[in-house]
C-alpha cells in the first residue's frame, strides 16, 4: 500500500499516517488512509488511547476472535498480538501468552 497524494496534501492525515506506521512498526509508505473522521469533544486526542480503544472495539466486534479483529484492523494476527502486549491490553481482554 502507498500513501495517497491526497493524504500527503493534508498535514493532519500525513502526520497520522506517519504515527500509525511508527506504532505498528511498518514503513509509512505502507499506510493508506481512505478516510479519517474525527468527532471533536472535550476528550483528549491521545494517540495511545485512540489505538487502545480501537483494538478493544475490533476485538469486541469480532466476538473475541483475534484473527477476525486483525483482519478488521488491516493488520496481521501477529501484529495485533504485539500491539496488545505493547499497549498492555492482555489483562483487560483476558488474553495471556
N, C-alpha and C positions, 0 to 999 in steps of 0.2 A: 504494500500500500504506500502511497505517496501523499505528502501534504499537498492539498489542492491549492492552486493560486489564490482562490478566494479566501482561504484560511490565512495565507501569508499576507494578504492585504488588510486583514483585520487583526490588529495587535493583540486584542484580548484572546481571540481564538489561537493565534500563533503561540502566545505565551502559555495558554492552557495545553496545547498540543505538546509543547516542549516539557512542561511539568509532568504531564501524564507519561511521556516517554521516559523521563528520568525515574519516576516512581515504579514503573513497570519493568524497567531495565531493557528497553529497546531503543534503537536509533529513532530520532524524531521523524525521519523520513518514512517510518513505518506506521505513523499515526495519521489516521484520516478522521476528521470530524465532519460528519454530514450536516449536523445542525446542533446548535448549542442554545439551550433555552434556560434562562435564569429567572427565578422569582426573587425579587429583592424584598427583604423584610429586615427586621431587627436582628435576624440570625447572622452570626459570623460566617463569612465565606472562607473558612479554614479548609485548605485542600485535604489535609489528613482526615478531617471529619467527613467531608464530602465523599472521599474514597471509601471510608469505613461504612458509611450509610449505604452507599451504592452496592458494596459487596454483600452486606446484610440483606438488602432488598432483593438482590438477584438470587441469593440462596433461599430466601423465603418463598419467592415466586416459583422456584424450581422444586419446592417441597423438600428441600434439604439435599437435593442431588447435585453434588459438586460439578460433575461433568456438564450437566444442563446449565447450571449457573455460569460456568466458564464460557459456554457457548453463547449465552445471552450477553455476556460482557465482551465477547470477541477476543478472548484470551484462551490459552491452553489450561488444562486442568492443573498441570504442574505450576504454572504461573499463579493461578488462583490460590493454590496451597501456600506458595511463597508469600503472597500478599496477606493471606490470613495470618501467617506467622509474623510477618513484618508489622502488621497493624494490630497485633495482639488480640485477634478475634476468636482464637480457638476455644477459650473457656466460655465466651458468650454464645458461640454457635455449637458448643458441645462437640468440638472436633479435636481429637487427640491423635498425635502421631505415634 
